[in-house]
Amino acid sequence: MQARLRFELLGIPVRIEIQNVDPVLISMIKASYSFPLLRTSNLPLPVNPPETDEVVASLVMDDTEEYSVAVSGRESTRVQERILAVRALNHELLHSIMLRANDFFYVHAGVVAFG
């Protein structure tokens, strides 16, 4: 089964192409991005407006029943389980969005020492 999803996250247009996967997986992906707060078009614009390039993601199951996940600007990855495919897609998509809309993200790095 195939599907195409289009939406906007933090002002970044996103397109997800899904090929050769079962309807349950498509439903899982749609559920991941159906929550209204994710579509944050009502947030104030960042100081540095994000790039307008569309983020393109793909999730494809091949003949070996492995899933290939690819997101523009990131290296593709392969996983063997359905839930891992959804996690990988979400992870790679988040990183791609963070690179484009970095005014919305604050990363605090801390060091913890033992002993």
GROMACS elastic network, one bead per residue, 0.5 to 0.9 nm:
[ bonds ]
;  ai    aj funct       b0    kb
    1    18     6  0.80470   500
    1    19     6  0.61937   500
    1    20     6  0.51194   500
    1    21     6  0.54217   500
    1    22     6  0.58993   500
    1    23     6  0.67002   500
    1    26     6  0.85705   500
    2    17     6  0.77345   500
    2    18     6  0.53788   500
    2    20     6  0.60106   500
    2    21     6  0.68383   500
    2    22     6  0.84387   500
    2    23     6  0.85921   500
    2    26     6  0.82973   500
    3    16     6  0.81333   500
    3    17     6  0.62059   500
    3    18     6  0.50921   500
    3    19     6  0.67188   500
    3    26     6  0.72944   500
    4    15     6  0.69998   500
    4    16     6  0.56321   500
    4    18     6  0.61429   500
    4    19     6  0.88015   500
    5    14     6  0.79768   500
    5    15     6  0.56046   500
    5    16     6  0.50690   500
    5    17     6  0.67213   500
    5    18     6  0.82879   500
    5    30     6  0.77170   500
    6    13     6  0.74170   500
    6    14     6  0.56745   500
    6    16     6  0.65679   500
    7    12     6  0.84780   500
    7    13     6  0.60337   500
    7    14     6  0.54199   500
    7    15     6  0.67456   500
    7    16     6  0.89084   500
    7    33     6  0.82848   500
    7    39     6  0.74578   500
    8    11     6  0.58011   500
    8    12     6  0.53222   500
    8    14     6  0.55913   500
    8    15     6  0.86137   500
    8    38     6  0.82355   500
    8    39     6  0.58080   500
    8    40     6  0.76769   500
    8    41     6  0.76325   500
    9    12     6  0.51841   500
    9    13     6  0.65460   500
    9    14     6  0.70359   500
    9    38     6  0.61533   500
    9    39     6  0.52384   500
    9    40     6  0.62134   500
    9    41     6  0.77105   500
    9    97     6  0.75434   500
   10    13     6  0.84607   500
   10    38     6  0.76734   500
   10    39     6  0.67622   500
   10    40     6  0.53234   500
   10    41     6  0.65600   500
   10    43     6  0.77349   500
   10    45     6  0.87791   500
   10    50     6  0.85799   500
   10    97     6  0.78350   500
   10   101     6  0.68134   500
   10   104     6  0.77977   500
   11    39     6  0.81694   500
   11    40     6  0.70643   500
   11    41     6  0.61049   500
   11    43     6  0.87413   500
   11    45     6  0.80826   500
   11    49     6  0.86636   500
   11    50     6  0.72402   500
   11    52     6  0.82171   500
   11   101     6  0.78320   500
   12    50     6  0.70094   500
   12    51     6  0.74449   500
   12    52     6  0.64366   500
   12    53     6  0.74803   500
   12    54     6  0.65679   500
   12    55     6  0.72437   500
   12    97     6  0.71002   500
   12   100     6  0.75086   500
   12   101     6  0.75205   500
   13    52     6  0.73537   500
   13    53     6  0.73171   500
   13    55     6  0.62634   500
   13    56     6  0.86868   500
   14    53     6  0.89943   500
   14    54     6  0.55464   500
   14    56     6  0.60121   500
   14    57     6  0.76911   500
   14    93     6  0.88533   500
   14    97     6  0.89676   500
   15    54     6  0.71144   500
   15    55     6  0.62528   500
   15    57     6  0.61953   500
   15    58     6  0.83930   500
   16    55     6  0.83322   500
   16    56     6  0.59496   500
   16    58     6  0.55009   500
   16    59     6  0.76464   500
   16    71     6  0.87252   500
   17    56     6  0.76951   500
   17    57     6  0.61634   500
   17    59     6  0.63654   500
   17    60     6  0.81904   500
   18    21     6  0.70556   500
   18    26     6  0.75006   500
   18    57     6  0.85019   500
   18    58     6  0.57513   500
   18    60     6  0.59340   500
   18    61     6  0.87047   500
   19    22     6  0.89212   500
   19    58     6  0.78906   500
   19    59     6  0.63969   500
   19    61     6  0.66949   500
   19    62     6  0.89714   500
   20    59     6  0.86206   500
   20    60     6  0.59442   500
   20    61     6  0.53410   500
   20    62     6  0.72950   500
   21    24     6  0.83251   500
   21    25     6  0.66126   500
   21    26     6  0.72064   500
   21    59     6  0.82965   500
   21    60     6  0.68513   500
   21    61     6  0.58841   500
   21    67     6  0.87482   500
   22    25     6  0.56325   500
   22    26     6  0.66959   500
   22    27     6  0.89691   500
   23    26     6  0.50172   500
   23    27     6  0.61557   500
   23    28     6  0.86497   500
   24    27     6  0.50714   500
   24    28     6  0.62704   500
   24    29     6  0.87994   500
   25    29     6  0.63161   500
   25    30     6  0.86173   500
   25    82     6  0.68476   500
   25    83     6  0.81293   500
   25    85     6  0.88446   500
   25    86     6  0.77833   500
   26    29     6  0.51936   500
   26    30     6  0.61579   500
   26    31     6  0.85645   500
   27    30     6  0.50542   500
   27    31     6  0.60413   500
   27    32     6  0.85973   500
   28    31     6  0.51358   500
   28    32     6  0.63072   500
   28    83     6  0.87367   500
   28    86     6  0.74736   500
   29    32     6  0.50608   500
   29    33     6  0.67586   500
   29    34     6  0.87931   500
   29    86     6  0.65102   500
   29    89     6  0.87357   500
   29    90     6  0.86887   500
   30    33     6  0.54587   500
   30    34     6  0.60150   500
   31    34     6  0.51559   500
   31    35     6  0.73242   500
   32    35     6  0.71219   500
   32    86     6  0.86664   500
   32    90     6  0.81861   500
   33    36     6  0.81418   500
   33    38     6  0.68345   500
   33    39     6  0.82979   500
   34    37     6  0.87168   500
   34    38     6  0.76141   500
   34    39     6  0.83910   500
   35    38     6  0.57750   500
   35    39     6  0.75641   500
   36    39     6  0.55178   500
   36    40     6  0.77491   500
   37    40     6  0.58791   500
   38    41     6  0.88696   500
   39    42     6  0.82155   500
   40    43     6  0.55995   500
   41    44     6  0.81358   500
   41    45     6  0.88150   500
   42    45     6  0.87814   500
   43    46     6  0.86251   500
   45    48     6  0.81382   500
   45    49     6  0.66005   500
   45    50     6  0.88352   500
   46    49     6  0.53871   500
   46    50     6  0.75424   500
   46   101     6  0.76484   500
   46   102     6  0.84725   500
   46   103     6  0.55847   500
   46   104     6  0.69441   500
   47   103     6  0.68163   500
   48   101     6  0.81650   500
   48   102     6  0.84282   500
   48   103     6  0.68649   500
   49    52     6  0.85254   500
   49   100     6  0.86253   500
   49   101     6  0.72590   500
   49   103     6  0.82521   500
   50    53     6  0.86636   500
   50    99     6  0.86702   500
   50   100     6  0.51320   500
   50   102     6  0.76871   500
   50   103     6  0.83582   500
   51    54     6  0.83715   500
   51   100     6  0.57633   500
   51   101     6  0.75926   500
   52   100     6  0.84836   500
   53   100     6  0.87443   500
   54    72     6  0.86649   500
   55    71     6  0.70786   500
   55    72     6  0.58448   500
   55    73     6  0.82778   500
   55    93     6  0.79590   500
   55    96     6  0.72728   500
   55    97     6  0.76401   500
   56    70     6  0.82135   500
   56    71     6  0.57688   500
   56    72     6  0.54332   500
   56    93     6  0.87607   500
   57    69     6  0.74092   500
   57    70     6  0.55399   500
   57    72     6  0.63517   500
   57    89     6  0.76848   500
   57    92     6  0.86352   500
   57    93     6  0.72161   500
   58    68     6  0.77312   500
   58    69     6  0.57449   500
   58    70     6  0.52186   500
   58    71     6  0.64476   500
   58    89     6  0.80853   500
   59    67     6  0.66527   500
   59    68     6  0.56491   500
   59    70     6  0.66936   500
   59    71     6  0.89508   500
   59    85     6  0.76442   500
   59    86     6  0.86889   500
   59    89     6  0.73603   500
   60    66     6  0.82392   500
   60    67     6  0.55226   500
   60    68     6  0.52123   500
   60    69     6  0.67744   500
   60    70     6  0.88460   500
   61    64     6  0.78801   500
   61    65     6  0.56705   500
   61    66     6  0.55271   500
   61    68     6  0.62920   500
   62    65     6  0.53337   500
   62    66     6  0.57779   500
   62    67     6  0.64804   500
   62    68     6  0.75360   500
   63    66     6  0.74843   500
   64    67     6  0.87248   500
   65    80     6  0.70822   500
   65    81     6  0.87395   500
   66    78     6  0.66664   500
   66    79     6  0.58418   500
   66    81     6  0.72865   500
   66    82     6  0.87556   500
   66    85     6  0.89547   500
   67    77     6  0.83091   500
   67    78     6  0.55077   500
   67    79     6  0.52831   500
   67    80     6  0.60149   500
   67    81     6  0.74594   500
   67    82     6  0.76051   500
   67    84     6  0.88157   500
   67    85     6  0.62120   500
   68    76     6  0.69819   500
   68    77     6  0.58474   500
   68    79     6  0.66679   500
   68    80     6  0.88906   500
   68    85     6  0.76974   500
   69    75     6  0.88689   500
   69    76     6  0.55675   500
   69    77     6  0.53024   500
   69    78     6  0.61761   500
   69    79     6  0.80385   500
   69    85     6  0.69674   500
   69    86     6  0.88820   500
   69    88     6  0.68321   500
   69    89     6  0.59925   500
   69    92     6  0.82556   500
   70    73     6  0.89026   500
   70    74     6  0.70696   500
   70    75     6  0.67000   500
   70    77     6  0.65428   500
   70    78     6  0.88345   500
   70    89     6  0.75577   500
   70    92     6  0.77269   500
   70    93     6  0.88860   500
   71    74     6  0.55408   500
   71    75     6  0.72902   500
   71    76     6  0.68042   500
   71    89     6  0.77055   500
   71    92     6  0.62345   500
   71    93     6  0.62790   500
   71    96     6  0.72389   500
   72    75     6  0.80414   500
   72    76     6  0.88427   500
   72    92     6  0.89461   500
   72    93     6  0.85099   500
   72    96     6  0.71394   500
   73    96     6  0.64455   500
   73    99     6  0.89059   500
   74    92     6  0.69211   500
   74    93     6  0.87472   500
   74    95     6  0.81383   500
   74    96     6  0.69669   500
   75    92     6  0.86588   500
   76    92     6  0.87073   500
   77    88     6  0.77133   500
   78    85     6  0.79322   500
   78    88     6  0.86056   500
   79    82     6  0.80681   500
   79    84     6  0.63427   500
   79    85     6  0.60460   500
   79    88     6  0.80196   500
   80    84     6  0.72552   500
   80    85     6  0.75336   500
   81    84     6  0.52632   500
   81    85     6  0.63007   500
   82    85     6  0.50704   500
   82    86     6  0.66170   500
   82    87     6  0.88256   500
   83    86     6  0.52123   500
   83    87     6  0.62880   500
   83    88     6  0.86104   500
   84    88     6  0.59317   500
   84    89     6  0.84236   500
   85    88     6  0.50971   500
   85    89     6  0.60781   500
   85    90     6  0.85741   500
   86    89     6  0.51229   500
   86    90     6  0.61461   500
   86    91     6  0.85263   500
   87    90     6  0.51601   500
   87    91     6  0.60233   500
   87    92     6  0.85713   500
   88    91     6  0.50568   500
   88    92     6  0.60438   500
   88    93     6  0.83348   500
   89    92     6  0.53442   500
   89    93     6  0.59318   500
   89    94     6  0.84576   500
   90    93     6  0.51377   500
   90    94     6  0.60124   500
   90    95     6  0.86584   500
   91    94     6  0.52341   500
   91    95     6  0.63793   500
   91    96     6  0.87566   500
   92    95     6  0.51963   500
   92    96     6  0.62368   500
   92    97     6  0.86631   500
   93    96     6  0.51106   500
   93    97     6  0.61616   500
   93    98     6  0.85592   500
   94    97     6  0.50918   500
   94    98     6  0.60561   500
   94    99     6  0.87088   500
   95    99     6  0.63325   500
   95   100     6  0.88259   500
   96    99     6  0.52958   500
   96   100     6  0.66054   500
   96   101     6  0.88313   500
   97   100     6  0.51683   500
   97   101     6  0.59419   500
   97   102     6  0.78679   500
   98   101     6  0.52606   500
   98   102     6  0.51196   500
   98   103     6  0.84907   500
   98   104     6  0.78187   500
   98   105     6  0.68062   500
   99   102     6  0.56800   500
  100   103     6  0.87623   500
  101   104     6  0.60185   500
  101   105     6  0.76076   500
  102   105     6  0.53364   500
  102   106     6  0.79163   500
  103   106     6  0.77031   500
